[in-house]
Amino acid sequence: MKANKSTLIILVVILAALLLSSCKGVTLFSPVTLEEFVATNTDQRVVKAKVVEVISAGVEVNDYFGTEQVIETIEFTARIIDSNISDKEISCRQIIDSTNSYMTKTISEGDTVYLYPSLENGAVIGDFVEYARVPYIIAFGILFALVLLVFSGFKGLRSLVALIITCAVIFFVFIPLLLDGYNIMLLAILTSVIVTVITLLIVCGFRIKAASAIIGATMGFLIAGLLAFIMQKLMSMTGLTDTFANVLYYHHKLDMNGLMFAAIIIGALGATMDVAVSIASSLEEIVEHRKGDITSKEILKSGMKIGGDIMGTMTNTLILAYVGSSLPIIVLVYVNSTQIQYTLSWELFSSEFLRAIAGSIGLVCTVPMTALVTSLLHLKKKQKTAVVEAIETVEEE
């Protein structure tokens, strides 16, 4: 009961902290007019609006360096629903260019969107930027939490607390410090260690299996990071794999190789923790079933046997996760299959290959590390128990 209350208190404190953090940009004063917002909008902020009516749609076809360019312009009216700006309907437009690498679907009445307002001929007009998707993300997140609680009960609640803490550490500690200029690689390692320790202590409690899993998972993602660092140097990688990476490098002067290193470690963190907990928990059950009458060699052997089955499925899971996220790149490889070696040498593709392989090796190494640490910790516990029993026997005599 005390553990339940403690976990609930932790959850409430974390949720309160996240709520306060999310309120950092909320205006507590009277909303400004849209014209005032536009006049002071030097950092190109956008506003939220709801589409009231689609007025017209026009299509223009041009020749774009020998390619047909289709530009569709949709005019519509929208009502500003941003809490910082007075309610107002404005004229808006959405421009869809077939030659643009970023395409979007045509807006419809009732859609909630983000607009960039600007002055044109003395009047404010809004340009479509993006659809508002946060409400759906929140609803999906709540569904996940409910499913977790229904099927896992109190353990699910502990997992949810651990997940919230992980997100808080990454978004409110790791990223701000990264942008402040701290060493990205060191930050990634410290963040991963903190997340691993907190998560596994919450999920497993203060037990031998938690200590084993923490050490095993930490060794696993450190091996993945070390291999990634070495391969980055050998493959002459820059970390500038896409437009977003270029923006971060040229505008914020970030170490992009360091950021790739962080992505590999954090990406492999969840899988290594999963494997480490599975091995440590299974071995603890075996030791308890044998009532401690088991050698460290037998524990290690059992851990490797259990890990053999887990490695096959988890490595497959990790590779498939990377393949799923990189499917457009893989399709691009097939399109350019006439020069397959050249295409595979693109940093865009090579970086994904590096993430998948480094993460998988770290995952595989987690198994023997966890099994070894578990066997050593149980051996130490057995020796300590034997010493205590011997002392008690002497005292009784």
C-alpha positions in Angstrom: 0.0 0.0 0.0 2.9 2.4 0.9 4.5 1.6 -2.5 1.2 2.4 -4.3 0.9 5.7 -2.5 4.5 6.6 -3.1 4.2 5.9 -6.9 1.0 7.9 -7.1 2.7 10.9 -5.3 5.6 10.7 -7.8 3.1 10.6 -10.7 1.2 13.7 -9.4 4.5 15.6 -8.9 5.8 14.8 -12.4 2.5 15.7 -14.0 2.4 19.0 -12.1 6.0 19.8 -13.2 5.2 19.0 -16.8 2.0 21.1 -16.6 4.0 24.1 -15.3 6.7 23.6 -18.0 4.0 23.5 -20.7 2.5 26.7 -19.4 5.8 28.6 -19.8 4.6 30.2 -23.1 1.0 30.9 -22.0 0.0 34.5 -21.8 -1.8 35.4 -18.6 -2.8 38.9 -19.8 -5.5 40.1 -22.1 -5.2 38.8 -25.7 -3.8 41.2 -28.4 -5.4 42.0 -31.7 -4.2 40.1 -34.8 -2.8 43.3 -36.2 -0.7 43.9 -33.1 0.5 40.3 -33.2 1.6 40.7 -36.9 3.4 44.0 -36.1 5.5 42.4 -33.3 5.9 38.9 -34.9 9.7 39.0 -35.5 10.3 35.3 -34.8 7.7 34.1 -37.4 5.3 32.5 -34.9 2.1 30.9 -36.2 -1.5 31.1 -34.9 -4.1 28.4 -34.6 -7.3 28.8 -36.5 -10.4 26.9 -37.6 -11.5 26.8 -41.2 -14.9 28.4 -41.6 -15.5 28.2 -45.4 -13.6 27.2 -48.5 -14.3 29.9 -51.0 -12.5 28.9 -54.2 -9.8 26.7 -55.7 -7.7 27.4 -58.7 -5.1 25.3 -60.6 -2.2 26.7 -62.6 0.1 24.5 -64.8 3.6 25.7 -65.7 6.7 24.2 -67.3 9.4 23.8 -64.5 12.7 23.0 -66.2 11.1 20.4 -68.5 8.8 19.1 -65.8 5.1 19.9 -65.4 4.5 22.0 -62.4 0.9 22.1 -61.0 0.2 24.8 -58.5 -3.2 24.6 -56.7 -4.3 27.7 -54.7 -7.2 27.3 -52.3 -8.8 30.4 -50.8 -10.7 30.1 -47.5 -11.8 32.0 -44.4 -10.7 31.0 -40.9 -11.5 32.0 -37.4 -8.5 32.6 -35.1 -8.8 30.4 -32.0 -5.4 31.1 -30.4 -5.9 32.1 -26.7 -3.3 34.9 -27.0 -5.1 36.6 -29.9 -8.5 38.2 -30.1 -11.1 36.1 -31.9 -11.3 37.2 -35.6 -12.1 35.8 -39.1 -9.5 36.4 -41.8 -9.0 35.6 -45.4 -6.5 32.8 -46.0 -4.9 30.7 -48.7 -3.3 27.3 -49.1 -0.8 26.8 -51.9 0.1 23.3 -53.0 3.1 23.0 -55.4 3.6 19.6 -57.1 7.4 20.3 -57.4 7.7 21.0 -53.7 9.2 18.1 -51.7 6.7 18.8 -49.0 3.1 18.2 -50.0 -0.1 18.3 -48.0 -3.8 17.5 -48.4 -6.3 20.1 -49.4 -8.0 21.8 -46.4 -11.7 21.3 -45.7 -14.3 23.1 -43.7 -14.0 22.5 -40.0 -10.2 21.7 -40.1 -8.1 23.1 -37.3 -4.9 24.5 -38.8 -1.9 26.7 -38.2 -1.5 29.9 -40.2 1.3 32.4 -40.7 -0.4 35.8 -40.7 1.1 38.7 -42.6 0.1 42.1 -44.0 -0.8 42.3 -47.7 -2.1 45.5 -49.2 -3.0 46.8 -45.7 -5.0 43.7 -44.7 -4.0 40.7 -42.7 -4.0 37.4 -44.7 -3.1 34.0 -43.4 -1.0 31.4 -45.2 -1.6 27.8 -44.4 1.4 26.2 -42.6 0.2 22.9 -41.1 -2.7 20.9 -39.6 -3.2 20.9 -35.8 -2.5 17.3 -34.7 -1.8 17.7 -31.0 -5.3 16.9 -29.8 -5.2 13.5 -31.7 -1.7 12.8 -30.3 -3.0 13.5 -26.7 -6.1 11.3 -27.3 -3.9 8.5 -28.6 -1.5 8.8 -25.7 -4.5 8.6 -23.3 -5.7 5.4 -25.1 -2.2 3.9 -24.6 -2.2 4.8 -20.9 -5.6 3.3 -20.4 -4.7 0.0 -22.2 -1.5 -0.2 -20.1 -3.4 0.3 -16.9 -6.2 -2.1 -17.8 -3.9 -5.0 -18.7 -1.0 -4.3 -16.4 -2.6 -2.8 -13.3 -0.1 -1.3 -10.8 2.9 -2.5 -12.8 1.4 -0.6 -15.8 1.1 2.5 -13.6 4.8 2.2 -12.6 5.7 1.8 -16.3 3.7 4.9 -17.1 5.5 6.9 -14.4 8.8 5.7 -15.8 7.8 6.7 -19.3 6.7 10.2 -18.1 10.1 10.7 -16.3 12.0 9.5 -19.4 10.1 12.1 -21.6 10.7 14.8 -19.0 14.4 14.1 -18.8 14.8 14.2 -22.6 12.6 17.2 -23.4 13.3 19.4 -20.3 16.9 18.5 -19.5 18.8 16.9 -22.4 17.5 19.1 -25.3 17.9 22.5 -23.4 21.4 21.6 -22.3 22.2 20.4 -25.8 21.1 23.8 -27.2 23.1 25.6 -24.6 26.3 24.2 -26.1 27.2 21.3 -23.7 29.0 18.3 -25.1 26.3 16.2 -26.9 28.0 12.8 -26.5 28.5 13.3 -22.8 25.0 14.5 -22.4 23.6 11.5 -24.3 25.5 9.1 -22.1 24.5 10.8 -18.8 20.8 11.1 -19.9 20.7 7.4 -20.9 22.2 6.3 -17.6 19.8 8.5 -15.6 16.8 7.2 -17.6 18.0 3.6 -17.2 18.5 3.8 -13.5 15.2 5.6 -12.8 13.1 3.4 -15.1 14.5 0.1 -13.9 14.3 1.1 -10.2 10.7 2.1 -10.6 9.7 -1.0 -12.6 11.8 -3.6 -10.7 12.3 -2.1 -7.3 15.5 -2.1 -5.3 16.4 -5.7 -6.0 19.3 -7.6 -7.6 17.5 -7.9 -10.9 17.3 -4.1 -11.1 21.0 -3.7 -10.5 21.8 -6.4 -13.0 19.5 -4.9 -15.6 20.9 -1.4 -15.1 24.5 -2.5 -15.5 23.7 -4.8 -18.4 21.6 -2.2 -20.3 24.2 0.5 -19.7 27.1 -1.7 -21.0 24.9 -2.5 -24.1 24.1 1.0 -25.2 27.7 2.2 -24.4 29.0 -0.5 -26.7 26.5 0.6 -29.4 27.7 4.2 -28.9 31.4 3.3 -29.0 31.0 1.3 -32.3 28.9 4.2 -33.8 31.6 6.7 -32.9 34.4 4.5 -34.5 32.3 3.9 -37.6 31.5 7.6 -38.0 35.2 8.4 -38.2 36.0 5.5 -40.6 33.0 6.4 -42.9 33.9 10.1 -42.9 30.3 11.0 -41.8 29.2 14.6 -41.1 25.8 14.0 -39.6 24.2 16.3 -42.2 21.8 13.8 -43.5 18.7 16.0 -44.4 17.3 19.5 -44.4 16.6 19.5 -40.7 20.2 18.5 -39.9 21.5 21.4 -42.1 19.2 23.9 -40.4 20.4 22.8 -36.9 24.1 22.9 -38.1 24.0 26.3 -39.9 21.7 28.2 -37.5 22.5 26.6 -34.2 26.1 25.4 -34.8 25.4 22.0 -33.3 27.8 19.0 -33.5 25.8 16.9 -35.9 28.0 13.8 -35.5 27.4 14.1 -31.8 23.7 14.4 -32.4 23.8 11.2 -34.5 25.7 9.5 -31.7 23.0 10.6 -29.3 20.3 9.3 -31.6 21.9 5.9 -31.8 22.3 5.5 -28.0 18.8 6.8 -27.1 17.3 4.7 -30.0 18.9 1.5 -28.6 18.2 2.4 -25.0 14.6 1.0 -24.9 15.5 -2.3 -26.5 18.6 -2.9 -24.3 16.6 -2.2 -21.2 13.9 -4.6 -22.4 16.4 -7.4 -22.9 18.3 -6.7 -19.7 15.1 -6.9 -17.6 14.0 -10.1 -19.3 17.3 -11.8 -18.6 17.6 -10.5 -15.0 14.0 -11.3 -14.1 14.2 -14.8 -15.6 17.5 -15.6 -13.8 16.1 -14.3 -10.5 13.1 -16.6 -10.8 15.5 -19.6 -11.5 17.6 -18.7 -8.4 14.5 -18.4 -6.2 13.1 -21.7 -7.5 16.3 -23.4 -6.7 16.3 -21.7 -3.3 19.8 -20.3 -3.9 21.3 -23.8 -4.5 22.8 -22.9 -7.8 26.3 -21.9 -8.9 27.3 -18.7 -10.7 28.4 -20.8 -13.7 24.9 -22.3 -13.9 23.3 -18.9 -13.7 25.5 -17.6 -16.5 24.8 -20.6 -18.6 21.0 -20.3 -18.1 21.2 -16.5 -18.9 23.0 -17.2 -22.2 20.4 -19.9 -23.1 17.5 -17.6 -22.4 19.2 -14.7 -24.1 19.7 -16.8 -27.3 16.0 -16.9 -27.9 15.5 -13.3 -26.9 18.3 -12.0 -29.2 16.8 -13.6 -32.3 13.4 -11.8 -31.9 14.7 -8.5 -30.4 17.4 -8.0 -33.0 14.7 -8.6 -35.6 12.4 -6.1 -33.9 15.1 -3.4 -33.7 16.1 -3.9 -37.4 12.5 -3.9 -38.5 11.9 -0.7 -36.5 14.7 1.1 -38.3 13.5 -0.4 -41.7 10.0 0.9 -41.0 11.2 4.4 -40.2 13.6 4.4 -43.2 11.2 2.9 -45.8 11.2 5.9 -48.1 15.1 5.7 -48.2 14.9 2.0 -49.0 12.5 2.7 -51.8 14.9 5.3 -53.1 17.7 2.7 -53.2 15.6 0.5 -55.4 14.8 3.4 -57.7 18.5 4.1 -58.1 19.5 0.4 -58.2 21.6 0.9 -61.4 24.3 2.3 -59.1 23.6 0.5 -55.9 27.0 1.0 -54.3 26.9 4.7 -54.9 23.4 4.9 -53.5 24.3 2.9 -50.4 27.2 5.4 -49.9 24.9 8.3 -49.5 25.2 9.6 -45.9 21.4 9.6 -45.7 21.3 5.8 -46.1 24.6 5.0 -44.5 23.6 6.7 -41.3 20.4 4.5 -41.0 22.5 1.4 -41.7 24.9 2.6 -38.9 22.1 3.1 -36.4 20.5 -0.3 -37.1 23.8 -2.3 -36.9 25.3 -0.4 -33.9 22.0 -0.7 -32.0 21.7 -4.4 -32.8 25.3 -5.2 -31.6 24.7 -3.3 -28.4 21.5 -5.3 -27.9 23.3 -8.6 -28.4 26.1 -7.6 -26.0 23.5 -6.7 -23.3 22.7 -10.5 -22.9 26.1 -11.8 -21.7 26.7 -8.6 -19.7 23.4 -8.9 -17.8 23.9 -12.7 -17.3 27.4 -12.2 -16.0 26.5 -9.4 -13.6 23.5 -11.4 -12.3 25.7 -14.4 -11.6 28.3 -12.3 -9.8 25.7 -10.5 -7.7 23.9 -13.7 -6.7 27.3 -15.3 -5.9 28.1 -12.3 -3.6 24.7 -12.6 -2.0 25.2 -16.3 -1.4 28.6 -15.8 0.1 27.3 -13.0 2.4 24.4 -15.3 3.5 26.8 -18.1 4.2 29.0 -15.8 6.4 25.9 -14.5 8.3 24.7 -18.1 8.9 28.2 -19.2 10.1 28.3 -16.2 12.5 24.8 -17.1 13.8 25.9 -20.8 14.3 29.0 -19.8 16.3 27.0 -17.4 18.5 24.5 -20.2 19.2 27.3 -22.6 20.3 
